[in-house]
């Protein structure tokens, strides 16, 4: 499992799973979604939901900001209906401290083998992505931000470590969504 989430990262403090960001069209008609997955009433599991609540008023108009359960059918529908999808979910790998953020580029290939038990939901994000891939419905850009969690008591807020991880994800999403959403300048007319 240790190789699944290497400790390399960038200045945001987010570990990146090897892969590349697939170049995608940046036309103004692109449909972009930011999806928070989790249970808003279960301590650290609320991380994804709370991130999207914060971002709802901050992201550019036209970007779908959604809060979802880990329902596979609902996630596949979201994946199939957008050109770029950013998913925020609580994870528990057992290899990192609470608050650690894993950034996974789903277009780099199948999600890491150890990822099946990463989400705090028994069946959900990984399965939805892999099924969408198999069905040919995976968008050109799919990025998962998994925030390492530890506490799931009903009615409790997220721990301080997870709240700090949420802030790093919010900063990263502002930058990444802004880059993907920015219209590409028109191409010059070919000279004749």
ROSE-4610 file (N, C-alpha, C; in Angstrom, 1 decimal, always signed):
// ROSE-4610
residu = [X/X/X/X/X/X/X/X/X/X/X/X/X/X/X/X/X/X/X/X/X/X/X/X/X/X/X/X/X/X/X/X/X/X/X/X/X/X/X/X/X/X/X/X/X/X/X/X/X/X/X/X/X/X/X/X/X/X/X/X/X/X/X/X/X/X/X/X/X/X/X/X/X/X/X/X/X/X/X/X/X/X/X/X/X/X/X/X/X/X/X/X/X/X/X/X/X/X/X/X/X/X/X/X/X/X/X/X/X/X/X/X/X/X/X/X/X/X/X/X/X/X/X/X/X/X/X/X/X/X/X/X/X/X/X/X/X/X/X/X/X/X/X/X/X/X/X/X/X/X/X/X/X/X/X/X/X/X/X/X/X/X/X/X/X/X/X/X/X/X/X/X/X/X/X/X/X/X/X/X/X/X/X/X/X/X/X/X/X/X/X/X/X/X/X/X/X/X/X/X/X/X/X/X/X/X/X/X/X/X/X/X/X/X/X/X/X/X/X/X/X/X/X/X/X/X/X/X/X/X/X/X/X/X/X/X/X/X/X/X/X/X/X/X/X/X/X/X/X/X/X/X/X/X/X/X/X/X/X/X/X/X/X/X/X/X/X/X/X/X/X/X/X/X/X/X/X/X/X/X/X/X/X/X/X/X/X/X/X/X/X/X/X/X/X/X/X/X/X/X/X/X/X/X/X/X/X/X/X/X/X/X/X/X/X/X/X/X/X/X/X/X/X/X/X/X/X/X/X/X/X/X/X/X/X/X/X/X/X/X/X/X/X/X/X/X/X/X/X/X/X/X/X/X/X/X/X/X/X/X/X/X/X/X/X/X/X/X/X/X/X/X/X/X/X/X/X/X/X/X/X/X/X/X/X/X/X/X/X/X/X/X/X/X/X/X/X/X/X/X/X/X/X/X/X/X/X/X/X/X/X/X/X/X/X/X/X/X/X/X/X/X/X/X/X/X/X/X/X/X/X/X/X/X/X/X/X/X/X/X/X/X/X/X/X/X/X/X/X/X/X/X/X/X/X/X/X/X/X/X/X/X/X/X/X/X/X/X/X/X/X/X/X/X/X/X/X/X/X/X/X/X/X/X/X/X/X/X/X/X/X/X/X/X/X/X/X/X/X/X/X/X/X/X/X/X/X/X/X/X/X/X/X/X/X/X/X/X/X/X/X/X/X/X/X/X/X/X/X/X/X/X/X/X/X/X/X/X/X/X/X/X/X/X/X/X/X/X/X/X/X/X/X/X/X/X/X/X/X/X/X/X/X/X/X/X/X/X/X/X/X/X/X/X/X/X]
num = [1/1/1/2/2/2/3/3/3/4/4/4/5/5/5/6/6/6/7/7/7/8/8/8/9/9/9/10/10/10/11/11/11/12/12/12/13/13/13/14/14/14/15/15/15/16/16/16/17/17/17/18/18/18/19/19/19/20/20/20/21/21/21/22/22/22/23/23/23/24/24/24/25/25/25/26/26/26/27/27/27/28/28/28/29/29/29/30/30/30/31/31/31/32/32/32/33/33/33/34/34/34/35/35/35/36/36/36/37/37/37/38/38/38/39/39/39/40/40/40/41/41/41/42/42/42/43/43/43/44/44/44/45/45/45/46/46/46/47/47/47/48/48/48/49/49/49/50/50/50/51/51/51/52/52/52/53/53/53/54/54/54/55/55/55/56/56/56/57/57/57/58/58/58/59/59/59/60/60/60/61/61/61/62/62/62/63/63/63/64/64/64/65/65/65/66/66/66/67/67/67/68/68/68/69/69/69/70/70/70/71/71/71/72/72/72/73/73/73/74/74/74/75/75/75/76/76/76/77/77/77/78/78/78/79/79/79/80/80/80/81/81/81/82/82/82/83/83/83/84/84/84/85/85/85/86/86/86/87/87/87/88/88/88/89/89/89/90/90/90/91/91/91/92/92/92/93/93/93/94/94/94/95/95/95/96/96/96/97/97/97/98/98/98/99/99/99/100/100/100/101/101/101/102/102/102/103/103/103/104/104/104/105/105/105/106/106/106/107/107/107/108/108/108/109/109/109/110/110/110/111/111/111/112/112/112/113/113/113/114/114/114/115/115/115/116/116/116/117/117/117/118/118/118/119/119/119/120/120/120/121/121/121/122/122/122/123/123/123/124/124/124/125/125/125/126/126/126/127/127/127/128/128/128/129/129/129/130/130/130/131/131/131/132/132/132/133/133/133/134/134/134/135/135/135/136/136/136/137/137/137/138/138/138/139/139/139/140/140/140/141/141/141/142/142/142/143/143/143/144/144/144/145/145/145/146/146/146/147/147/147/148/148/148/149/149/149/150/150/150/151/151/151/152/152/152/153/153/153/154/154/154/155/155/155/156/156/156/157/157/157/158/158/158/159/159/159/160/160/160/161/161/161/162/162/162/163/163/163/164/164/164/165/165/165/166/166/166/167/167/167/168/168/168/169/169/169/170/170/170/171/171/171/172/172/172/173/173/173/174/174/174/175/175/175/176/176/176/177/177/177/178/178/178/179/179/179/180/180/180/181/181/181/182/182/182/183/183/183/184/184/184/185/185/185/186/186/186/187/187/187/188/188/188/189/189/189/190/190/190/191/191/191/192/192/192]
x = [+0.8/+0.0/+0.9/+2.0/+2.9/+3.2/+3.5/+3.8/+2.6/+1.4/+0.2/+0.1/+0.6/+0.5/+1.9/+2.8/+4.1/+4.1/+5.1/+5.2/+5.8/+5.6/+6.1/+5.0/+5.3/+4.2/+4.8/+4.0/+4.4/+4.2/+4.3/+4.3/+2.9/+1.9/+0.6/+0.6/+1.6/+1.6/+0.7/+0.4/-0.5/+0.3/+0.2/+1.0/+0.3/+1.1/+0.6/+0.9/-0.1/+0.1/+0.6/+1.7/+2.3/+1.2/+1.4/+0.5/+0.6/-0.2/-0.2/-1.6/-1.7/-3.0/-3.2/-4.3/-4.6/-5.0/-4.3/-4.7/-6.2/-7.0/-8.4/-8.8/-9.8/-10.3/-10.6/-10.3/-10.6/-11.7/-12.5/-13.6/-14.5/-15.2/-16.1/-17.3/-17.6/-18.7/-18.4/-17.2/-16.8/-17.7/-18.1/-18.9/-18.0/-17.9/-17.0/-17.8/-17.4/-18.1/-17.1/-17.4/-16.6/-17.6/-17.2/-18.1/-17.5/-18.2/-17.9/-18.6/-17.9/-18.5/-18.4/-19.4/-19.3/-20.6/-20.5/-21.6/-21.3/-22.1/-21.8/-22.0/-22.5/-22.8/-21.8/-20.8/-19.9/-18.5/-18.2/-16.8/-16.0/-14.9/-13.9/-14.5/-15.5/-16.2/-16.9/-17.1/-17.7/-16.8/-15.5/-14.6/-15.0/-15.4/-15.7/-16.9/-17.9/-19.1/-18.8/-18.0/-17.6/-16.8/-15.9/-15.1/-16.0/-17.0/-17.8/-18.8/-19.2/-20.0/-19.2/-17.9/-17.1/-16.9/-16.7/-16.3/-17.5/-18.7/-19.9/-20.0/-19.7/-19.8/-18.5/-17.4/-16.1/-15.7/-16.2/-15.8/-16.6/-16.0/-16.6/-18.0/-18.9/-20.2/-20.2/-21.2/-21.3/-20.6/-19.9/-19.3/-20.2/-20.5/-21.4/-20.7/-21.2/-20.6/-21.7/-21.3/-22.3/-21.9/-22.8/-22.6/-23.3/-22.6/-23.2/-22.8/-23.6/-23.2/-22.3/-21.8/-20.9/-21.7/-23.0/-23.8/-23.2/-22.9/-22.2/-22.9/-24.2/-25.0/-25.0/-25.1/-25.1/-23.8/-22.7/-21.3/-21.1/-21.5/-21.3/-22.0/-23.2/-24.0/-23.3/-22.7/-22.0/-20.7/-20.0/-18.8/-19.2/-20.2/-20.6/-21.1/-21.6/-22.2/-21.2/-19.9/-19.0/-17.7/-17.0/-15.7/-14.6/-14.8/-13.8/-14.5/-14.1/-14.7/-13.6/-13.8/-12.9/-13.7/-13.2/-13.9/-13.1/-13.8/-13.2/-13.8/-13.0/-13.6/-12.7/-13.2/-12.5/-11.9/-10.6/-10.0/-9.3/-9.0/-8.3/-7.4/-6.2/-5.2/-4.4/-4.3/-3.4/-2.0/-1.6/-0.2/+0.1/-0.8/-0.6/-1.3/-0.9/-1.5/-2.8/-3.7/-5.0/-4.6/-5.4/-5.1/-4.3/-3.5/-2.7/-3.6/-3.2/-4.0/-3.4/-4.1/-3.7/-4.4/-3.6/-4.2/-4.0/-5.0/-5.0/-5.6/-4.8/-5.3/-5.8/-7.2/-7.8/-7.5/-7.2/-6.9/-5.5/-4.7/-3.4/-3.4/-4.6/-4.8/-5.7/-5.9/-6.7/-6.3/-7.2/-6.8/-6.0/-5.0/-4.1/-4.9/-4.3/-4.9/-5.3/-4.5/-4.8/-5.9/-6.4/-7.4/-8.8/-9.0/-10.4/-10.9/-9.9/-10.4/-10.0/-9.7/-9.2/-10.4/-11.5/-12.6/-13.3/-13.9/-14.6/-15.9/-16.3/-17.5/-17.2/-17.9/-17.6/-17.5/-18.4/-18.5/-18.8/-18.0/-18.3/-17.4/-16.6/-15.8/-14.9/-14.1/-13.2/-14.0/-15.1/-15.9/-16.6/-17.1/-17.8/-16.8/-15.6/-14.6/-14.2/-14.0/-13.5/-14.7/-15.9/-17.0/-17.2/-17.1/-17.2/-16.1/-14.9/-13.8/-14.1/-14.6/-15.0/-16.1/-17.1/-18.2/-17.8/-16.6/-16.2/-16.9/-17.2/-17.9/-17.0/-15.7/-14.9/-14.5/-14.7/-14.3/-12.8/-12.4/-11.0/-10.2/-10.8/-10.1/-10.9/-10.3/-10.9/-9.8/-10.0/-9.0/-9.7/-9.1/-9.6/-8.7/-9.3/-8.5/-9.0/-8.2/-8.6/-7.9/-8.7/-8.2/-8.2/-7.0/-6.8/-7.6/-8.4/-9.2/-9.0/-9.6/-9.5/-10.7/-11.6/-12.7/-14.0/-15.0/-16.3/-17.4/-17.3/-18.4/-19.5/-20.7/-21.9/-22.1/-22.3/-22.5/-21.3/-20.1/-18.9/-18.3/-17.7/-17.1/-15.8/-15.2/-13.9/-12.8/-11.8/-10.7/-9.9/-9.0/-8.2/-7.3/-6.7/-5.8/-6.6/-7.8/-8.6/-9.0/-9.4/-9.7/-8.5/-7.3/-6.1/-6.0/-6.2/-6.2/-7.2/-8.4/-9.5/-9.0/-8.3/-7.9/-6.9/-6.0/-5.0/-5.8/-6.8/-7.6/-8.4/-8.9/-9.6/-8.7/-7.5/-6.5/-6.1/-5.9/-5.6/-6.7/-7.9/-9.1/-9.3/-9.1/-9.2/-8.3/-7.1/-6.1/-6.4/-6.7/-6.9/-8.2/-9.3/-10.5/-10.4/-9.8/-9.6/-8.8/-7.8/-7.0/-7.9/-8.6/-9.4/-10.6/-11.1/-12.3/-11.9/-10.7/-10.3/-10.4/-11.2/-11.3/-9.9/-9.7/-8.5/-8.6/-7.5/-7.6/-7.9/-8.6/-8.9/-7.7/-7.7/-6.5/-6.5/-5.3/-5.3/-5.7/-6.3/-6.7/-5.4/-5.5/-4.3/-4.1/-2.8/-2.5/-2.6/-3.1/-3.3/-2.4]
y = [-1.2/+0.0/+1.3/+1.2/+2.3/+2.9/+2.0/+2.5/+3.1/+2.8/+3.4/+4.9/+5.4/+6.8/+7.3/+7.6/+8.0/+9.4/+9.6/+10.9/+12.0/+12.0/+13.1/+14.1/+15.3/+16.3/+17.6/+18.6/+20.0/+20.9/+22.2/+23.2/+23.2/+22.6/+22.6/+21.5/+20.7/+19.6/+18.5/+18.3/+17.2/+16.2/+14.9/+13.9/+13.5/+13.3/+13.0/+11.6/+10.8/+9.5/+9.7/+8.9/+9.1/+9.0/+9.9/+10.0/+11.3/+11.6/+12.9/+13.5/+14.7/+15.4/+15.3/+14.7/+14.5/+15.9/+16.3/+17.6/+17.5/+18.5/+18.4/+19.8/+19.7/+20.9/+22.0/+23.2/+24.3/+25.2/+24.7/+25.5/+26.0/+27.1/+27.7/+26.7/+25.8/+24.9/+23.7/+23.6/+22.5/+22.4/+21.2/+21.0/+20.5/+21.2/+20.9/+20.7/+19.6/+19.4/+19.2/+19.7/+19.5/+18.7/+17.5/+16.6/+16.3/+16.6/+16.2/+15.0/+14.0/+12.7/+12.5/+12.0/+11.7/+11.9/+11.8/+11.9/+13.2/+14.2/+15.5/+15.4/+14.3/+14.2/+13.3/+12.7/+11.7/+12.2/+13.2/+13.6/+13.9/+13.2/+13.4/+13.0/+12.1/+11.7/+12.9/+14.0/+15.1/+16.0/+15.6/+16.5/+16.8/+15.9/+16.2/+17.1/+16.8/+17.7/+19.1/+19.3/+20.6/+21.4/+20.7/+21.4/+22.0/+21.2/+21.7/+22.8/+22.7/+23.8/+25.1/+25.1/+26.3/+26.8/+25.9/+26.3/+26.8/+26.4/+26.7/+28.2/+29.1/+30.5/+31.1/+30.3/+30.8/+30.5/+29.4/+28.9/+29.7/+29.8/+30.5/+30.0/+30.9/+30.5/+29.4/+28.5/+27.4/+26.1/+26.2/+24.9/+24.3/+23.0/+22.3/+21.9/+22.3/+22.0/+21.1/+19.8/+18.8/+18.1/+17.8/+16.9/+15.6/+14.5/+13.2/+12.2/+11.1/+10.0/+9.2/+8.1/+7.3/+6.3/+6.7/+5.9/+5.7/+4.5/+4.3/+4.8/+4.6/+5.0/+6.6/+7.2/+8.7/+9.2/+8.6/+9.1/+8.8/+7.7/+7.4/+8.4/+8.8/+9.8/+11.1/+11.5/+12.8/+12.7/+11.6/+11.4/+11.5/+10.8/+10.8/+12.1/+13.0/+14.2/+15.4/+15.2/+16.3/+16.0/+17.1/+17.0/+16.9/+17.5/+17.4/+17.3/+16.3/+16.1/+16.0/+16.8/+16.8/+16.2/+15.1/+14.4/+14.6/+14.9/+15.0/+14.0/+13.1/+12.1/+11.8/+11.3/+10.9/+9.5/+9.3/+8.0/+7.6/+6.3/+5.7/+4.6/+5.0/+4.0/+3.3/+3.8/+3.2/+3.5/+4.3/+4.6/+6.1/+6.9/+8.3/+8.9/+10.0/+10.6/+11.3/+11.5/+12.2/+13.6/+14.0/+15.3/+15.3/+14.2/+14.0/+14.0/+14.6/+14.6/+13.8/+12.9/+12.1/+12.7/+13.0/+13.5/+12.4/+11.9/+10.8/+11.2/+11.1/+11.4/+10.1/+10.0/+8.8/+8.5/+9.5/+9.2/+8.6/+8.5/+7.9/+6.4/+5.9/+4.4/+4.0/+2.7/+2.2/+2.7/+2.9/+3.4/+2.4/+2.8/+1.8/+0.7/-0.5/-1.7/-1.5/-0.9/-0.7/+0.4/+0.9/+2.0/+1.5/+0.2/-0.3/-0.2/-0.2/-0.1/+1.3/+2.2/+3.5/+4.4/+4.4/+5.3/+4.7/+5.6/+5.2/+4.5/+4.6/+4.0/+2.6/+1.6/+0.2/+0.0/+0.7/+0.5/+1.9/+2.5/+3.8/+4.4/+5.4/+6.2/+5.4/+4.5/+3.7/+2.9/+2.2/+1.3/+2.1/+3.3/+4.1/+4.6/+5.0/+5.4/+4.2/+3.1/+1.9/+1.4/+1.5/+1.1/+2.1/+3.4/+4.4/+4.2/+3.9/+3.6/+2.5/+1.4/+0.2/+0.5/+1.3/+1.7/+2.8/+3.3/+4.4/+5.7/+5.9/+7.1/+8.0/+7.7/+8.5/+9.8/+10.9/+12.2/+12.3/+13.3/+13.5/+13.9/+14.5/+14.9/+14.4/+13.6/+13.1/+13.1/+13.9/+14.0/+13.8/+12.9/+12.6/+13.2/+13.9/+14.4/+13.6/+12.7/+11.9/+12.4/+12.8/+13.3/+12.2/+12.0/+10.9/+11.3/+10.3/+10.6/+9.6/+9.8/+8.9/+8.8/+9.8/+9.9/+10.0/+9.1/+9.0/+9.1/+9.8/+9.8/+10.7/+10.1/+10.8/+12.1/+13.2/+14.5/+15.3/+14.8/+15.5/+16.2/+17.3/+18.0/+17.3/+17.6/+17.0/+17.4/+16.6/+16.9/+18.0/+18.6/+19.7/+19.3/+18.1/+17.6/+17.6/+17.0/+16.9/+18.3/+19.2/+20.6/+21.2/+21.0/+21.5/+20.9/+19.6/+18.9/+19.5/+19.8/+20.4/+21.7/+22.5/+23.8/+23.7/+22.7/+22.4/+22.0/+21.2/+20.7/+21.9/+22.8/+24.0/+24.9/+25.1/+25.9/+25.2/+23.9/+23.2/+23.2/+23.1/+23.1/+24.4/+25.5/+26.8/+27.0/+26.5/+26.6/+25.7/+24.4/+23.4/+23.7/+24.0/+24.2/+25.5/+26.5/+27.8/+27.5/+26.7/+26.4/+25.6/+24.7/+23.9/+24.7/+25.6/+26.4/+27.6/+28.0/+29.2/+28.9/+29.8/+29.6/+29.7/+28.9/+29.0/+30.1/+30.9/+32.0/+31.4/+32.1/+31.6/+31.4/+30.5/+30.2/+31.2/+31.7/+32.7/+32.0/+32.8/+32.3/+31.9/+30.7/+30.3/+31.3/+31.6/+32.5/+31.8/+32.5/+31.9/+32.4]
z = [+0.0/+0.0/+0.0/+0.6/+0.7/-0.7/-1.7/-3.0/-3.7/-3.3/-3.9/-3.7/-2.5/-2.2/-1.8/-2.8/-2.4/-1.7/-1.0/-0.3/-1.1/-2.4/-3.2/-3.4/-3.5/-3.6/-4.2/-4.1/-4.6/-3.4/-3.7/-2.6/-1.9/-2.4/-1.8/-0.7/-0.6/+0.4/+0.1/-1.2/-1.6/-2.3/-1.9/-2.5/-3.8/-4.8/-6.2/-6.5/-7.0/-7.5/-8.9/-9.2/-10.5/-11.7/-12.6/-13.8/-14.4/-15.2/-15.9/-16.0/-16.1/-16.3/-17.8/-18.2/-19.6/-20.2/-21.3/-21.8/-22.3/-22.0/-22.4/-23.0/-23.8/-24.4/-23.4/-23.7/-22.7/-23.3/-24.1/-24.7/-23.7/-23.9/-22.9/-22.6/-23.6/-23.4/-22.5/-22.0/-21.1/-19.9/-19.5/-18.3/-17.3/-16.2/-15.1/-13.8/-13.1/-11.8/-10.7/-9.5/-8.3/-7.4/-7.0/-6.2/-4.9/-3.8/-2.5/-2.1/-1.7/-1.3/+0.2/+0.8/+2.3/+3.0/+4.3/+5.2/+6.1/+5.9/+6.6/+8.1/+8.6/+10.0/+10.7/+10.1/+10.6/+10.8/+11.5/+11.8/+10.6/+10.5/+9.4/+8.0/+8.0/+6.8/+6.1/+6.8/+6.2/+5.3/+5.3/+4.6/+3.2/+2.3/+1.0/+0.9/+1.7/+1.7/+2.1/+3.2/+3.7/+2.7/+1.9/+0.9/-0.2/-0.7/-1.7/-1.2/+0.0/+0.6/+0.6/+1.0/+1.0/-0.4/-1.4/-2.8/-3.6/-3.1/-3.9/-4.4/-3.5/-3.8/-4.4/-4.4/-4.8/-6.2/-6.8/-8.1/-9.2/-10.4/-11.5/-11.8/-12.3/-12.6/-13.7/-13.6/-14.6/-14.2/-13.1/-12.6/-11.6/-11.9/-11.0/-9.7/-8.6/-7.3/-6.6/-6.5/-6.0/-4.8/-3.9/-2.8/-3.0/-3.0/-3.3/-2.2/-2.2/-1.4/-2.3/-1.9/-2.7/-3.6/-4.0/-4.8/-6.2/-6.6/-7.9/-9.1/-9.2/-10.3/-10.4/-9.3/-9.3/-9.7/-9.2/-9.6/-11.1/-11.6/-13.0/-13.9/-13.5/-14.2/-14.2/-13.1/-13.0/-13.9/-13.8/-14.6/-16.1/-16.5/-17.9/-18.5/-17.6/-18.0/-18.0/-17.7/-17.6/-18.4/-18.7/-19.4/-18.3/-17.2/-16.1/-14.8/-13.9/-12.6/-11.6/-10.5/-9.4/-8.2/-7.6/-6.5/-5.2/-4.2/-2.8/-1.9/-1.3/-0.5/+0.7/+1.7/+2.9/+2.6/+3.0/+2.8/+4.0/+4.1/+5.3/+4.8/+4.5/+3.9/+4.9/+6.1/+7.1/+6.9/+5.9/+5.6/+5.7/+6.1/+6.2/+7.4/+7.9/+9.1/+8.7/+9.6/+9.3/+8.8/+7.8/+7.2/+5.9/+5.8/+4.6/+3.3/+2.2/+1.0/-0.1/-0.7/-1.8/-3.0/-4.1/-5.3/-6.4/-6.9/-7.9/-9.2/-10.3/-11.6/-12.2/-12.3/-12.7/-14.2/-15.0/-16.4/-16.6/-15.6/-15.7/-15.8/-15.6/-15.7/-14.5/-14.5/-13.4/-12.0/-11.1/-9.8/-9.1/-8.3/-7.6/-7.0/-7.1/-6.5/-5.1/-4.3/-2.9/-2.6/-3.7/-3.6/-3.3/-3.5/-3.3/-1.9/-0.9/+0.5/+1.1/+0.2/+0.6/+1.0/+0.2/+0.6/+1.8/+2.6/+3.8/+3.5/+2.2/+1.8/+1.2/+1.6/+1.2/-0.4/-1.1/-2.5/-3.1/-3.9/-4.3/-5.3/-4.9/-5.8/-6.8/-6.2/-7.1/-8.1/-7.6/-8.4/-9.5/-9.1/-10.1/-11.2/-10.9/-11.9/-12.8/-12.2/-13.0/-13.9/-13.4/-14.2/-15.4/-15.1/-16.1/-17.2/-16.7/-17.6/-18.6/-18.0/-18.7/-19.8/-19.4/-20.2/-21.2/-21.2/-22.1/-21.7/-20.5/-20.0/-19.1/-19.0/-18.1/-18.9/-18.2/-18.9/-19.1/-19.9/-20.1/-18.9/-17.9/-16.7/-15.5/-14.7/-13.4/-12.4/-11.4/-10.3/-9.0/-8.2/-6.9/-5.8/-4.9/-3.7/-2.6/-2.0/-0.9/+0.4/+1.3/+2.6/+3.6/+4.1/+5.1/+6.4/+6.9/+8.1/+9.2/+10.3/+11.4/+12.3/+12.4/+13.4/+12.7/+13.1/+12.4/+13.3/+14.5/+15.4/+14.9/+15.0/+14.5/+15.3/+14.5/+15.1/+15.5/+15.3/+15.6/+14.4/+14.6/+13.4/+13.0/+11.9/+11.5/+12.5/+12.6/+13.5/+12.9/+13.7/+13.3/+12.1/+12.2/+11.1/+9.8/+9.8/+8.6/+8.1/+9.0/+8.6/+7.9/+8.3/+7.7/+6.3/+6.2/+4.8/+3.9/+4.4/+3.6/+3.1/+3.8/+3.4/+2.2/+2.3/+1.2/-0.1/+0.1/-1.1/-1.7/-0.8/-1.4/-2.2/-1.7/-2.4/-3.7/-3.7/-4.9/-5.9/-5.5/-6.4/-7.0/-6.2/-6.8/-8.0/-7.9/-8.9/-10.1/-9.8/-10.9/-11.6/-10.9/-11.6/-12.4/-11.9/-12.6/-13.9/-13.9/-15.1/-16.1/-15.7/-16.6/-17.2/-16.3/-16.8/-17.6/-17.6/-18.3/-19.8/-20.5/-22.0/-22.7/-23.7/-24.5/-25.4/-25.6/-26.6/-28.0/-28.8/-30.2/-31.0/-31.8/-32.7/-33.8/-34.2/-35.3/-36.6/-37.5/-38.8/-39.5/-40.2/-41.0/-42.2/-42.4/-43.5/-44.8/-45.8/-47.1/-48.1]
